[in-house]
Amino acid sequence: MKKIGIPKYLFGLLGLLLLFFNSCNYTKHLTQNQTLLVQNQVNIHTDKPIKFKGELQSAALSLITQQPNTHLFDVDALPKYKLWKYNNNYQQFIKDSLNKKILKRKVEKPVLLDTNAIDISRQRIRQYMINQGYFYADVQAKMVKGKNDRSAKVIYDIYCGKTYQIGKIQVQCPDRNLKYFVESGLSNSFIQHGELFTYFKCGFERERIYRNIRNVGFFDFKSDNVSFMIDTSNKKELLQLLDDPFSESRILGQDSTNNKEFVDVTIEIKPTRDSNYSKIYTIKKVVIEIKDLNENKFQSKNREMIETELDDFTFRYHTLPVNRKVISRNIFFKKGDVYNPKNIEATINRLNQLGLFQFVNITFEKDTEIPGKLIAKISLNTAAKMDSEIRGDISTSDGDYFLGLGGSLTYRNKNLFFGANQLSVRLLFLQNSKRFLLTGTKEFYRSGNNFSITANLTLPKFIIPFSGQKLNKKNRPFTIIGLNYTLINRLQAYTINNISGSFGYSWKETDLKNWRVNPAFLTVTRVPDHLLSQAFREKLASNDYLRNIFSNNIIYGENIAYEFKSRIKNTWGDFKTLKLGLEEAGTILKGVNYLYRQVSNGEISPIANYIRLEGDFRTYTNHKKYLWANRIMIGVGVPMGDNGSLPYIKQYSAGGSFSNRGWRARTLGPGRSISNTFKTGTAIIDRTGDLKFELNSELRFNLLKLFSGAINIKGAAFADAGNIWLFYKDKDIPGGEFNTNYLYQDIALSSGLGLRLDFSFFVFRLDLGYPIKQPQILENNGWSFDQLHWRKSGVWNIAIGYPF
């Protein structure tokens, strides 16, 4: 078996690194009584298994007051580079303790062991464990000397002890009406019978009750009105913990012989200084005050605001920049309504979605004449009506090129016809280049260009041919009308003209769920015969598959897309996303074509007929020093009727910066095919398919921070798997169809490393991927380690933004 070549200079570099490791004497400037802290370690001891033990250990480590000096790239196996730099200029830094390099943490002073800090850390960890429900927790700390007496690590041993389960739950409240609302929401409580009792759950439950009670009109209700009383044989000490959870009270382990496993919880609703905590408020008046960015500020100071009434709302303004009806129908509370923060939040979100206002604020004042009444004031400051943007583009694509250079011009009108209608027009020109010619020379060459003009008109209302009064105002969709013209020019091959239009709706079902529905879209694609190269024309004449996808077609159909993003689940920010899409085309147009043929003997052709389904699921697992991102994507296109495949613009491709990074864009698949179908003259034809499966996993970790954190350099290790396939078997593409018997053979696998330059507002990405399982290699199921070369086999991918 052929081995992967490793250049000899790497061995020399490795030797230098080892020499550097051995030469790092971090304690050389310490005095006899000083000890360097080299590591903190947390061990958890418990009689029962702990479900989230690793997360508990990480939290405990973060509570330790003294943290050791950082390692290079935050990797423990690498040297403490900042401490090494400090020691190299020790005399300078010891005289200047406020040196800029110290303040900006470019260098680090040695972290010296402090017994007082160890004791404080031990107490903080113990109290954290108690708050997590381990009421009998005990924490012990010990120092372990290193190779010399001047360095040591600290080991914190956590003995969890006994926990309580939640028993009976009841509510005590002097007001019967308020008690009813509290009890009716207990099914969604954070405190449930049989679960582990923790102080944090009580805190979450207090916040939940506060929000729920406010949402039913109790304007003066505060979280301070909620407290918890527990009932156990050790009640006195547990109550002391709940009243002051961060106190240094004695450990409950004194009563570790207590055999009672359950604790009863009483939720107490008690009055505070405000005696109106149990009063329900209603809205007496809604005042909307508009400040227009374009009004003359000097003249407006000398004249009173105009005041008008519409739909029970009072409008106050100097100049009116937008139709009042647009504002009133996007406000979700009115005169006479019960106070409800949910409606207030929904109103703020909706008014911001209009894109017309740079500042939206809603405040409430108690009416001085009638108790239990509120006056709502909505303050709106308009933004600039129009703006434009010119930008240069450098990009790679999951589409059809390696490197794109070009520019775009975008014009936006946020208040067309004074109705908060948003018009966006974008012109884009992109010059595409590929890296390799068929001759094998490694040089860029102009492979083609793209030109497009796109216009979108977003209307802040639901345009439908029937009454929409019964629909929920909060979820009422925006109407979006889109037009696009695209020219795709591939030199020495083909040119595609594409004109499309769509009519649809977009809305947010909740903060986590988004929908986009296009009940109608039309796309007309033309592949002009006179713009085909001679070599490509000859290829089409002898290949049914290419002739089918590179042909004129008309697509009329409808589609729907759904997107879900989960809430952040823990301290580190883990979350998940799901995207689903369904598209159908051809059925309605075929019906129209049948009627047209009966009337005129003419025919609309050719008509694209297919069903297309897509799913994209992603998970992001965050930790302090790294993020683990995963994605699974499945796309299924089913050609129907006389169509042997999907239209070219609807097909899938694989390879490139946003796909399988061991292959260049559109050079993978379909299946295990190795046909010369995709080569013509000196041009390479894009490899496309009707089905796609892709699985990606990437570990992103911190490396360096430059310019006080303005640029964050991150590293990544990734693995990509997947391929594309044809839905039907094709004689011109042997092995390109989907076949479960060859599924393992057809899956392509690549792996590699990358760098990310995170500028906060955009990310520049560089990846080097190696194809380690190639479907077209039939021996050994495609595993190709023996054919890899560290320099020649790698595929470089440049991109803006993360791959997923």
C-alpha positions in Angstrom: 0.0 0.0 0.0 1.3 3.4 -0.9 1.9 5.6 2.1 1.1 9.3 2.4 4.3 11.3 1.8 5.5 13.4 4.7 8.2 16.0 3.9 11.4 15.7 5.9 11.3 19.3 7.0 8.2 18.5 9.2 10.4 16.2 11.3 12.8 19.1 11.8 9.9 21.4 12.8 8.7 18.8 15.2 12.1 18.6 16.8 12.3 22.4 17.2 8.8 22.4 18.9 10.0 19.7 21.3 13.1 21.7 22.1 10.9 24.7 22.8 8.7 22.7 25.1 11.6 21.6 27.1 13.1 25.1 27.3 10.0 26.6 28.9 10.9 27.2 32.5 7.9 29.0 33.9 9.1 29.2 37.5 12.6 30.6 37.0 11.7 34.1 38.5 9.7 32.8 41.4 10.9 33.2 45.0 11.1 30.4 47.6 7.7 31.0 49.0 5.9 31.3 45.7 4.2 28.4 43.9 2.9 28.5 40.3 -0.7 27.2 39.7 -0.4 24.9 36.7 -3.9 23.3 36.7 -7.3 23.1 38.3 -9.0 19.7 38.4 -12.5 18.8 39.6 -13.6 15.3 40.6 -17.2 14.5 41.4 -18.0 11.6 43.8 -21.5 10.3 44.1 -23.3 7.1 44.9 -25.8 7.5 42.0 -25.0 8.2 38.3 -25.3 11.9 37.3 -26.9 12.6 33.9 -25.0 15.8 33.0 -21.7 15.1 34.9 -19.5 16.7 32.3 -21.6 19.9 32.3 -21.5 20.0 36.1 -17.7 19.7 36.1 -17.3 22.5 33.6 -19.6 24.8 35.6 -17.6 24.0 38.8 -14.3 24.7 37.0 -15.6 28.1 35.9 -16.4 29.0 39.5 -12.8 28.7 40.6 -11.4 32.1 41.5 -7.8 31.4 40.3 -7.4 30.2 36.8 -3.9 29.0 35.6 -2.0 30.8 32.8 -3.5 30.1 29.3 -1.9 27.7 26.8 -1.2 28.5 23.2 -4.4 28.1 21.1 -6.1 27.1 24.4 -4.7 23.6 23.9 -3.4 22.1 27.2 -0.7 20.1 25.4 0.9 23.3 24.0 3.1 25.7 26.0 1.9 28.7 28.1 3.0 31.1 25.5 1.9 34.4 27.2 3.7 33.5 30.4 6.8 32.5 28.4 6.8 36.0 26.8 6.4 37.6 30.2 9.4 35.7 31.6 11.5 36.6 28.6 11.0 40.4 29.5 10.7 39.9 33.2 12.8 42.9 34.2 10.7 45.3 32.0 7.3 44.0 33.2 8.3 43.9 36.9 9.1 47.6 36.8 6.0 48.5 34.7 3.1 46.6 36.1 0.6 48.7 34.0 2.3 47.9 30.7 -0.1 47.9 27.8 0.9 44.3 26.9 -0.2 43.2 30.4 -3.4 45.2 30.4 -4.4 43.9 26.9 -3.4 40.3 28.0 -0.8 39.9 25.3 1.4 38.6 28.1 0.5 37.1 31.5 2.0 37.3 34.9 2.5 34.0 36.6 -0.7 32.9 38.5 0.6 32.2 42.0 -1.1 29.8 44.3 -3.3 31.5 47.0 -4.8 29.4 49.8 -7.4 32.1 50.5 -8.6 31.9 46.8 -8.7 28.1 47.1 -11.0 28.3 50.1 -13.3 30.9 48.4 -13.4 28.7 45.3 -14.3 25.6 47.4 -17.1 27.5 49.1 -18.5 28.8 45.8 -18.5 25.3 44.3 -20.2 23.9 47.4 -22.9 26.6 47.3 -23.4 25.9 43.5 -23.9 22.2 44.2 -26.4 23.0 47.0 -28.3 25.3 44.5 -28.4 22.4 42.1 -30.2 20.2 44.7 -27.2 18.5 46.4 -28.0 19.9 49.9 -25.4 17.8 51.7 -22.6 18.6 49.3 -19.1 18.9 50.6 -16.0 20.1 48.7 -12.4 19.4 49.7 -9.4 20.9 48.0 -5.8 19.6 48.0 -2.6 20.8 46.4 -0.4 18.3 44.4 3.2 19.4 43.8 4.7 19.3 40.4 8.1 18.2 39.2 9.6 20.9 41.4 8.4 22.5 44.6 7.6 25.8 42.8 4.6 24.5 40.8 1.4 22.6 41.8 -2.1 21.8 40.7 -5.2 22.0 42.8 -7.7 19.1 42.9 -11.3 19.9 44.1 -13.1 16.8 45.2 -16.9 17.2 45.3 -18.9 14.8 47.5 -22.5 15.2 46.3 -24.3 13.6 49.2 -28.1 13.4 49.5 -30.8 15.0 47.2 -34.5 15.5 47.6 -37.3 14.8 45.2 -40.3 17.2 44.9 -43.4 15.9 46.7 -46.7 17.7 47.1 -47.1 21.2 45.5 -49.6 23.7 46.7 -50.4 27.5 46.4 -51.2 29.9 49.2 -52.6 33.3 48.2 -55.0 35.6 50.0 -56.7 36.7 46.8 -58.9 34.0 45.3 -58.9 35.4 41.7 -55.1 35.6 41.7 -54.8 32.1 43.2 -56.9 30.7 40.4 -54.5 32.1 37.7 -51.4 30.7 39.6 -52.9 27.2 40.0 -54.2 27.0 36.4 -50.6 27.3 35.1 -49.0 24.7 37.3 -49.1 22.1 34.5 -46.3 24.1 32.9 -44.4 24.6 36.1 -40.6 24.0 36.5 -41.4 22.3 39.8 -43.0 18.9 39.1 -43.7 16.1 41.5 -41.0 13.4 41.5 -38.3 15.6 40.0 -35.1 16.7 41.8 -35.6 19.8 43.9 -33.2 22.6 43.2 -33.1 26.3 44.1 -32.6 27.2 40.4 -35.9 25.6 39.6 -37.6 27.8 42.2 -36.0 30.8 40.5 -37.2 29.8 37.0 -40.7 29.1 38.5 -40.8 32.5 40.1 -40.0 34.1 36.7 -42.6 32.0 35.0 -45.4 32.9 37.4 -44.4 36.6 37.2 -44.8 36.5 33.4 -48.0 34.5 33.4 -49.7 36.7 36.0 -48.7 39.9 34.2 -50.0 38.5 30.9 -53.5 38.3 32.4 -53.6 42.0 33.4 -51.9 42.3 36.8 -49.8 45.3 35.9 -48.4 45.9 39.5 -47.5 42.3 40.1 -43.8 41.8 40.8 -41.6 38.8 41.1 -41.1 39.8 44.7 -44.7 38.8 45.3 -43.7 35.1 44.8 -41.8 33.1 47.4 -41.4 29.4 48.3 -41.8 27.5 51.5 -40.6 23.9 51.8 -41.7 21.3 54.2 -39.2 18.6 55.4 -37.9 17.3 58.7 -34.9 19.6 58.2 -37.2 22.5 57.2 -35.4 25.2 59.3 -32.0 24.8 57.6 -33.5 24.4 54.1 -35.5 27.6 54.5 -32.3 29.4 55.5 -30.8 28.2 52.3 -33.7 29.5 50.1 -33.8 32.9 51.8 -30.0 33.4 51.3 -28.7 30.8 48.8 -25.3 32.4 48.7 -24.7 32.6 52.4 -22.0 30.7 54.2 -24.4 28.9 56.4 -23.4 25.5 57.8 -23.6 22.5 55.5 -26.8 20.5 55.7 -24.6 17.4 55.9 -25.0 17.7 59.7 -28.3 15.9 59.1 -27.1 13.4 56.6 -28.9 10.6 58.5 -32.3 12.1 57.5 -34.1 9.4 55.5 -36.9 11.5 54.1 -36.5 11.6 50.3 -39.3 14.1 49.4 -39.8 17.8 50.1 -43.2 19.5 49.8 -43.2 22.9 48.2 -45.7 25.7 48.9 -45.8 28.6 46.5 -46.7 31.7 48.4 -48.2 34.8 46.8 -47.8 37.6 49.3 -48.4 41.4 49.2 -45.4 43.8 49.0 -45.3 47.6 49.4 -47.6 48.0 46.3 -51.1 47.0 47.5 -52.4 46.9 43.9 -50.5 43.7 43.1 -53.8 41.8 42.8 -55.7 44.4 40.6 -56.3 43.7 36.9 -55.7 46.8 34.7 -57.3 47.7 31.4 -56.2 50.2 28.7 -58.1 53.5 28.7 -56.3 55.2 25.8 -53.6 54.5 23.2 -51.5 57.4 22.0 -49.2 57.0 19.0 -46.5 59.7 18.7 -44.6 59.8 15.4 -41.3 61.7 14.9 -40.3 61.9 11.3 -36.6 61.9 10.5 -37.1 64.3 7.6 -39.2 66.9 9.4 -37.7 70.3 10.0 -36.7 70.1 13.7 -36.3 73.9 14.1 -39.8 74.6 12.9 -41.4 71.7 14.8 -40.2 73.1 18.1 -42.3 76.2 17.5 -45.6 74.6 16.7 -47.8 72.1 18.4 -48.2 68.5 17.2 -51.3 67.6 15.1 -53.6 65.2 16.9 -56.0 63.0 15.0 -58.2 59.9 15.8 -58.4 56.6 13.8 -59.6 53.2 14.9 -59.7 54.3 18.6 -56.0 55.3 18.4 -54.8 58.8 19.0 -52.1 59.9 16.6 -49.8 62.9 17.3 -47.3 64.2 14.8 -45.8 67.2 13.0 -45.6 65.5 9.7 -47.2 62.2 8.8 -44.6 60.0 6.9 -46.8 56.9 6.6 -50.5 56.0 6.2 -52.0 55.8 9.7 -53.9 52.7 8.7 -50.7 50.8 8.2 -49.7 51.5 11.8 -53.1 50.8 13.4 -53.5 47.4 11.8 -50.1 46.3 13.2 -50.9 47.2 16.8 -52.2 44.2 18.7 -53.9 46.0 21.7 -56.5 48.7 21.8 -58.7 50.7 24.1 -60.6 48.5 26.5 -58.2 45.6 26.3 -56.8 43.9 29.5 -53.1 44.7 29.9 -51.0 41.9 28.3 -47.2 42.1 27.8 -47.4 39.4 25.1 -49.4 41.8 22.9 -47.0 44.6 23.6 -44.0 42.5 22.6 -45.8 41.3 19.5 -46.6 44.9 18.6 -43.0 46.0 18.9 -41.7 43.1 16.8 -44.3 43.8 14.1 -43.6 47.5 13.9 -39.9 46.8 13.7 -40.6 44.2 10.9 -42.1 47.1 8.8 -38.5 48.3 8.3 -39.8 51.9 8.5 -38.8 52.8 12.1 -35.4 53.0 13.7 -36.8 53.2 17.2 -40.0 51.7 18.6 -40.9 52.1 22.3 -44.1 51.4 24.3 -44.7 52.8 27.8 -47.7 52.7 30.2 -48.8 55.2 32.7 -51.5 54.8 35.4 -54.6 56.9 34.9 -54.8 59.4 37.8 -58.6 59.7 37.6 -59.8 56.1 37.3 -58.1 53.3 39.3 -57.1 50.2 37.3 -56.8 52.1 34.0 -53.7 52.6 31.9 -52.6 55.1 29.2 -50.4 53.5 26.6 -47.9 55.6 24.7 -46.3 54.3 21.5 -43.2 56.3 20.3 -42.1 55.8 16.7 -39.0 57.4 15.2 -38.7 56.9 11.4 -35.6 55.8 9.7 -34.2 57.0 6.3 -36.8 56.2 3.6 -34.3 55.2 1.0 -30.7 53.8 0.9 -28.4 52.2 -1.5 -25.3 50.0 -1.2 -22.4 49.4 -3.5 -20.1 46.5 -2.7 -17.5 44.3 -4.2 -17.9 40.6 -4.0 -15.3 37.9 -3.5 -16.9 34.5 -3.0 -17.0 30.8 -3.7 -20.2 29.0 -4.2 -22.0 25.7 -3.5 -23.1 26.2 -7.1 -20.8 26.2 -10.1 -17.5 28.1 -9.6 -14.3 28.1 -7.5 -13.7 31.8 -7.2 -16.0 34.7 -8.0 -15.0 38.3 -8.3 -17.6 41.0 -9.0 -19.8 43.7 -7.6 -23.4 44.5 -6.8 -25.6 47.6 -6.5 -28.6 47.4 -4.2 -31.3 50.1 -3.9 -34.0 50.0 -1.1 -37.1 52.1 -0.6 -38.6 51.3 2.8 -41.8 53.4 2.4 -43.0 53.2 -1.2 -46.3 55.1 -1.7 -46.2 56.0 2.0 -47.6 52.6 2.9 -44.5 51.0 4.5 -44.1 49.0 1.3 -40.5 47.8 0.9 -38.9 47.8 -2.6 -35.5 46.2 -3.1 -33.7 46.1 -6.4 -30.3 44.4 -6.7 -27.9 44.2 -9.7 -25.1 41.7 -9.6 -22.3 40.8 -11.9 -19.9 38.0 -11.1 -16.9 36.8 -13.0 -16.3 33.1 -12.3 -12.9 31.4 -12.5 -11.9 27.8 -12.1 -8.5 26.5 -11.0 -7.7 23.6 -13.3 -7.9 23.2 -17.1 -8.4 19.7 -18.5 -4.7 20.0 -19.6 -3.8 19.8 -15.9 -2.1 23.3 -15.8 -2.6 24.8 -12.3 -3.7 28.3 -13.2 -6.9 30.3 -13.0 -8.9 30.8 -16.2 -12.1 32.6 -16.9 -14.8 30.0 -17.0 -17.8 32.2 -17.3 -19.9 35.0 -15.7 -23.2 35.6 -14.1 -25.4 38.6 -14.3 -28.7 39.0 -12.5 -31.2 41.7 -11.6 -33.6 40.9 -8.8 -36.6 43.0 -7.5 -38.7 42.3 -4.5 -41.7 44.2 -3.3 -42.8 43.4 0.3 -46.3 44.7 1.3 -47.2 44.8 5.0 -50.6 43.2 4.5 -52.1 39.9 3.5 -53.4 40.1 -0.1 -55.9 37.3 -0.6 -59.1 37.0 -2.7 -61.3 36.5 0.4 -61.7 38.1 3.7 -58.9 37.6 6.2 -60.7 39.1 9.3 -60.8 35.8 11.1 -57.0 35.4 10.9 -54.9 36.2 13.9 -53.5 39.7 13.4 -50.2 38.8 15.1 -49.5 36.1 12.5 -50.9 38.0 9.5 -48.3 37.4 6.7 -46.4 40.0 4.6 -47.1 39.7 0.9 -44.0 39.4 -1.3 -43.8 39.8 -5.1 -40.5 38.9 -6.7 -39.0 39.2 -10.2 -35.6 38.0 -11.4 -33.6 37.8 -14.6 -30.4 35.7 -14.6 -27.8 35.1 -17.3 -25.5 32.2 -16.8 -22.6 32.1 -19.3 -20.2 29.2 -19.4 -17.4 30.0 -21.9 -16.7 27.2 -24.5 -19.9 25.5 -23.4 -23.4 27.1 -23.1 -25.5 30.1 -22.1 -28.7 30.0 -20.0 -31.3 32.7 -19.8 -33.7 32.5 -16.9 -36.7 34.7 -16.1 -38.7 34.1 -13.0 -41.5 35.6 -11.0 -43.2 34.7 -7.7 -46.1 35.7 -5.5 -46.2 34.6 -1.9 -46.4 35.2 1.8 -44.0 35.3 4.7 -44.9 35.3 8.4 -43.6 34.3 11.9 -45.9 31.8 13.6 -43.9 32.4 16.8 -40.5 33.7 17.7 -39.1 30.3 16.8 -41.2 29.3 13.7 -41.1 31.0 10.3 -43.1 30.2 7.2 -42.7 31.2 3.5 -45.5 30.1 1.1 -45.5 30.9 -2.7 -48.9 29.8 -4.1 -47.6 30.6 -7.5 -44.2 31.0 -9.2 -43.3 31.0 -12.9 -39.8 30.3 -14.4 -39.0 30.4 -18.1 -35.6 29.0 -19.0 -34.0 29.2 -22.5 -30.8 27.7 -23.7 -30.1 29.5 -27.0 -28.8 27.1 -29.7 -26.7 29.7 -31.4 -24.8 30.4 -28.2 -23.7 26.7 -27.8 -20.1 25.8 -28.5 -19.6 23.3 -31.3 -18.1 20.8 -28.9 -21.0 21.2 -26.5 -23.6 20.9 -29.4 -22.0 17.7 -30.5 -22.1 16.4 -27.0 -25.9 17.2 -26.7 -26.6 15.4 -30.0 -25.2 12.1 -28.7 -26.3 12.3 -25.1 -30.0 12.1 -24.1 -29.3 13.0 -20.5 -27.6 16.3 -21.2 -30.1 17.2 -24.0 -32.9 16.7 -21.4 -31.4 19.1 -18.7 -29.9 21.7 -21.1 -33.2 22.4 -22.8 -35.8 25.1 -22.9 -38.6 24.7 -20.3 -41.4 26.4 -18.5 -41.9 25.8 -14.7 -45.1 26.8 -13.1 -45.8 25.6 -9.6 -46.0 26.4 -5.9 -43.8 25.8 -2.9 -43.8 26.1 0.9 -40.9 26.4 3.4 -40.8 26.1 7.1 -38.0 27.0 9.5 -37.6 26.3 13.2 -34.9 27.5 15.5 -34.9 26.2 19.1 -34.3 28.3 22.2 -30.9 28.4 23.7 -30.9 25.4 26.1 -28.0 26.1 28.5 -25.2 28.4 29.7 -23.1 27.7 26.6 -25.8 28.4 24.1 -26.6 25.0 22.5 -29.4 25.2 19.9 -30.9 23.3 16.9 -32.4 24.4 13.6 -34.8 22.6 11.1 -35.7 23.6 7.6 -38.3 21.8 5.5 -39.4 22.6 2.0 -41.9 21.2 -0.5 -42.2 22.3 -4.2 -44.5 21.0 -6.9 -44.5 22.1 -10.6 -46.3 21.2 -13.8 -49.7 19.9 -12.6 -51.7 23.2 -13.0 -49.8 24.2 -16.1 -50.6 20.8 -17.8 -54.3 21.4 -17.0 -54.1 24.9 -18.6 -52.2 23.3 -21.6 -55.1 20.8 -22.1 -57.7 23.6 -22.2 -55.5 25.7 -24.5 -55.0 22.7 -26.8 -58.8 22.2 -27.0 -59.5 25.8 -27.9 -56.6 26.7 -30.2 -54.9 23.4 -31.3 -51.8 25.0 -29.9 -49.6 23.8 -27.1 -47.5 25.2 -24.2 -44.2 23.3 -24.2 -42.0 22.1 -22.9 -43.5 21.9 -19.4 -41.4 20.9 -16.4 -43.3 18.5 -14.1 -41.8 17.3 -10.8 -42.1 17.2 -7.0 -39.2 18.3 -4.8 -38.8 17.8 -1.1 -35.9 19.1 1.1 -34.9 18.8 4.8 -32.0 20.4 6.6 -31.4 19.7 10.3 -28.5 21.3 12.3 -27.2 21.1 15.8 -24.8 23.4 17.5 -23.1 22.3 20.7 -21.2 25.2 22.4 -18.5 25.1 25.0 -16.2 27.7 26.4 -13.3 26.8 24.0 -15.0 25.1 21.1 -18.2 24.6 19.1 -19.3 21.4 17.5 -21.6 21.9 14.5 -23.4 19.1 12.7 -25.8 19.0 9.7 -27.8 16.5 7.8 -29.4 17.5 4.5 -31.7 15.4 2.3 -33.1 16.5 -1.0 -35.5 14.4 -3.2 -36.6 15.5 -6.6 -39.1 13.2 -8.5 -39.4 13.9 -12.2 -42.9 13.2 -13.4 -44.6 12.6 -16.7 -42.3 12.7 -19.7 -39.5 14.4 -17.8 -36.5 12.2 -17.3 -34.9 14.5 -14.8 -35.4 17.8 -13.0 -34.7 21.1 -14.9 -31.1 22.2 -14.7 -31.8 25.1 -12.3 -33.7 22.8 -9.9 -31.1 20.0 -9.8 -28.7 19.3 -6.9 -24.9 19.4 -7.0 -22.2 18.4 -4.6 -18.6 19.5 -3.8 -17.2 22.9 -2.9 -16.9 25.2 0.0 -20.5 24.7 1.3 -20.7 21.0 0.6 -18.3 18.1 0.4 -14.9 19.9 0.7 -12.8 17.1 -0.7 -14.1 17.9 -4.1 -14.3 21.2 -6.1 -17.8 22.6 -6.7 -20.1 20.5 -8.9 -17.5 17.8 -9.6 -18.8 15.1 -7.3 -21.2 12.4 -8.5 -23.8 11.5 -9.6 -23.4 8.2 -7.8 -20.2 6.3 -8.7 -20.2 7.4 -12.3 -17.0 8.0 -14.1 -18.5 8.8 -17.5 -16.9 11.3 -19.9 -20.4 12.8 -20.3 -19.3 15.8 -18.2 -16.3 16.7 -20.4 -16.5 18.5 -23.7 -13.5 20.1 -25.4 -11.6 22.1 -22.8 -14.7 22.7 -20.6 -16.1 20.7 -17.7 -19.8 20.3 -17.5 -21.4 20.6 -14.1 -22.3 17.3 -12.5 -25.9 17.5 -11.3 -28.6 15.1 -10.0 -32.1 14.7 -8.8 -31.4 13.4 -5.3 -28.9 14.5 -2.6 -27.8 13.3 0.8 -25.2 15.2 2.8 -23.8 14.8 6.3 -21.3 17.3 7.8 -19.6 17.6 11.1 -17.2 20.3 12.1 -15.3 21.1 15.3 -14.5 24.9 15.6 -12.1 26.0 18.2 -10.4 29.2 19.3 -6.8 29.9 18.3 -5.9 33.6 18.6 -7.4 37.0 19.2 -5.9 40.0 17.4 -6.3 43.7 17.9 -8.0 43.4 21.3 -10.5 40.8 20.0 -11.5 42.7 16.9 -10.3 39.6 14.8 -10.9 36.2 16.2 -8.8 33.5 14.5 -10.4 30.0 14.8 -9.4 26.6 13.7 -11.7 23.8 12.4 -11.5 20.1 11.9 -14.2 18.7 9.6 -15.6 15.6 7.9 -18.1 15.6 5.1 -20.1 12.7 3.6 -22.7 12.4 0.9 -23.4 12.4 -2.8 -26.0 13.2 -5.5 -27.9 10.7 -7.7 -30.2 10.5 -10.7 -33.8 9.4 -10.0 -34.0 7.3 -13.1 -31.3 5.1 -14.6 -29.7 6.6 -17.6 -27.6 4.7 -20.2 -25.3 7.8 -20.7 -24.5 8.0 -17.0 -23.8 4.4 -15.8 -23.8 4.1 -12.0 -25.4 7.6 -11.6 -28.8 6.3 -10.5 -29.8 5.8 -6.8 -29.5 2.1 -5.9 -29.7 0.9 -2.2 -27.4 -2.0 -3.1 -24.6 0.4 -3.9 -25.4 3.0 -1.3 -22.3 2.4 0.8 -20.1 2.5 -2.3 -21.7 5.7 -3.5 -21.1 7.7 -0.3 -18.2 10.1 -0.7 -16.2 11.0 2.4 -13.7 13.8 2.9 -11.9 15.3 5.9 -9.6 18.2 6.6 -8.6 21.3 8.5 -9.4 24.9 8.1 -9.0 28.5 9.4 -11.7 31.1 10.1 -11.0 34.8 10.4 -14.0 36.1 12.3 -14.3 39.9 12.0 -17.7 39.7 13.9 -19.6 41.3 10.9 -18.3 38.6 8.4 -16.2 35.5 8.4 -13.4 34.7 5.9 -12.9 30.9 5.7 -10.1 28.8 4.3 -10.4 25.0 4.2 -8.2 22.2 3.0 -10.1 18.9 2.4 -8.9 15.5 1.4 -11.1 12.9 -0.4 -10.6 9.7 1.6 -13.5 7.7 0.1 -14.1 8.1 -3.6 -17.2 6.4 -5.1 -15.8 6.0 -8.6 -13.0 3.8 -7.2 -14.6 0.4 -7.0 -11.7 -1.4 -5.2 -11.9 -1.4 -1.4 -15.4 0.2 -1.5 -13.8 3.5 -2.6 -11.4 4.0 0.4 -8.4 5.7 -1.1 -5.8 6.3 1.7 -3.2 4.7 -0.4 -3.7 7.3 -3.2 -3.5 10.4 -0.9 -0.6 12.8 -1.1 -0.3 15.5 1.6 0.2 18.3 -1.0 -1.3 17.0 -4.3 -4.5 15.5 -3.1 -5.8 18.4 -1.0 -8.5 20.7 -2.3 -8.5 24.3 -1.1 -11.8 26.0 -0.5 -12.1 29.8 0.0 -15.4 31.2 1.2 -17.2 34.0 3.1 -19.2 32.7 6.0 -19.4 29.4 7.8 -20.3 26.3 5.7 -23.4 25.7 7.9 
